[in-house]
Amino acid sequence: MLRTALSDFIALIFPRTCLACEQALSRGEQHICTTCRTALPYTDYHLLAPAENPLAPRFWGRVPVEQVLSYLRFLRRGRVQHLLHQLKYRGQSEVGVALGKMYGQELASSGNLADIDLVVPVPLHRRKLAKRGYNQADAFAEGLAASLQVPWSAQALRRNSYTSTQTKKNRAERWENVANVFEVTEPAAVTGKHVLVVDDVLTTGATLEACAQQLLQAGAARVSIATIACA
């Protein structure tokens, strides 16, 4: 009782807010309120047959990926954009872990990606990592791996070159920007494995394609992709 009363008092003075809508969270809610959890634009692509998945064509003829999945649809000025902004620029890495756990639970319940061996986040360059303090893809990878009950590694893949932002670049420019910047640093960790590469947003897919190619060249048996959102 004392602990509950103290928690209620702290919440009154320093109210915890939903990272999607910024409204006060109720008791028992974590990071995202129940209203937003209900209203988020889920894709449910993991419930479709791979051939029916509208994200798959983005990689056809480019790199052989097993599955391409995104949890949410990115809508400008919507809840998802606000969540991603909190994750990437406001230091709220815990929202990435929470979304990863939520999505991982759905994937586990559906039996999708049941044979994943390793989760690998798209890495940041060390300069950007030092500036931001964390990699948002690491947080999503951590949550997904926890729910899927598989290991994850932030060291298996490395970004060797500091590249300019992909924002406002077209598909060809994005690919040229990242074509040769990734390196598999732990080939033994991926050899013969089904690797799930994860990132925050899937747009043209150029960055994820570059990562997938490096993993396959290093000996990964199969590669799948999962992101928080797709644009």
Secondary structure, DSSP 4 states (H G I P E B T S, - for coil): -HHHHHHHHHHHHS--B-TTT-PBPPTT--SS-HHHHHHS-B--GGGS-GGG-TTGGGTTTT---S-EEEEEE--TTSHHHHHHHHHHHSS-HHHHHHHHHHHHHHHHHHTTTTT--EEEEPPPPHHHHHHHSS-HHHHHHHHHHHHHT--B-SSSEEE-S-----TT--HHHHHHHHTT-EEES-HHHHTT-EEEEEEEEESS-HHHHHHHHHHHHTT-SEEEEEEEEE-
